[in-house]
Amino acid sequence: MKNSVKTLDQESLYRLAIRYVERYATTRKKLADYLNRKIREREWQDAKPPAVEALIERFVDLGYIDDALYAQTKAAALTRRGYGARRVSLALYQAGISEADGAEAFQISKENKWAAADKFARKRKIGCYAESQQDEDICRKQLQAFLRAGHDFDLASRFVFARPGEEITAED
């Protein structure tokens, strides 16, 4: 199969990179992983080694890649979907976001932690959004789901152990 695809040179690597950043919001790490995977799959034909890092730096200078903006967008999207701060932090780590670039994004998830937990509980019909009082085993499973979604234990338990129809308010 390797013989059926064209090998890469610096120009074709540049075209792959341009195509990738025009289609996807990305980070330095994600683009580097993509380009290195393509080099492994298709093989390199130039005498000079691939200049992946220089290409990425050029894209950063041109504004095609902005890790801080990516982090803020990702954090806002995950928070809107009901995920907590730990899950946001994990997603940013996996995307290769540095602490400096992810600081504001992490702050977004911290500030909106109650709204995210409320969204998660509403989507899953947990606690105050359930139709009836759940037994202990189901509550334990719901609490585990809350924790896997990145919420802290205190906030998760407030939602899980609430009676159906009970109003839960945000505490700071």
C-alpha positions, -999 to +999 in steps of 0.1 A: +000+000+000+029+024+007+039+022-030+004+034-041+007+068-025+031+096-033+061+102-011+064+135+006+087+165+001+087+199+018+062+214-007+037+185-004+041+187+034+033+224+033+002+216+012-009+189+037-005+214+066-024+241+048-053+218+040-054+206+076-055+240+092-081+253+068-104+223+077-098+220+114-093+242+144-060+229+157-030+233+180+007+231+175+008+195+189-021+183+169-007+196+136+028+182+144+012+148+152-007+148+119+023+158+098+046+133+115+020+105+109+017+115+072+056+114+069+056+079+085+027+067+062+040+081+029+078+082+035+101+112+030+119+117-004+140+149+002+176+147+012+170+173+039+149+162+069+113+175+072+111+209+087+079+203+107+086+226+136+096+255+113+064+250+093+044+251+125+061+282+137+054+299+104+017+290+108+017+304+143+033+336+130+007+339+103-021+334+128-033+300+114-027+284+148-035+300+181-033+276+210-048+301+235-079+307+213-083+270+207-082+263+244-108+290+252-131+277+224-127+241+235-133+249+272-164+269+263-178+241+241-172+214+267-187+235+295-218+241+274-221+204+269-221+198+306-185+188+313-166+199+344-132+215+349-112+182+352-126+170+319-118+203+303-083+202+317-078+167+303-090+177+269-066+207+268-037+185+280-044+159+252-045+188+226-010+198+238-021+232+253+005+247+277-005+259+311+000+295+300-022+292+269-048+272+289-051+295+319-079+316+307-097+285+293-095+267+326-109+299+343-139+297+320-146+262+331-142+271+368-165+301+365-192+280+347-190+249+368-225+251+382-241+257+348-222+228+334-233+205+362-269+217+358-267+209+321-252+175+327-279+166+353-307+179+330-295+159+300-292+127+320-323+133+342-304+131+374-315+142+409-339+171+407-345+164+370-355+128+375-391+117+373-389+097+405-366+092+435-338+068+425-325+039+446-291+039+461-274+018+433-286+041+406-275+072+426-241+057+429-239+051+392-251+087+385-225+100+409-198+081+391-210+095+357-208+130+372-172+124+384-162+110+350-176+141+334-151+161+354-172+176+381-161+178+417-176+155+443-195+181+464-212+196+434-220+162+419-235+149+451-257+180+455-273+172+421-274+134+425-290+132+459-315+160+453-352+150+453-371+152+420-384+188+416-361+202+443-344+235+433-307+235+435-290+269+436-254+278+428-232+283+458-199+302+455 
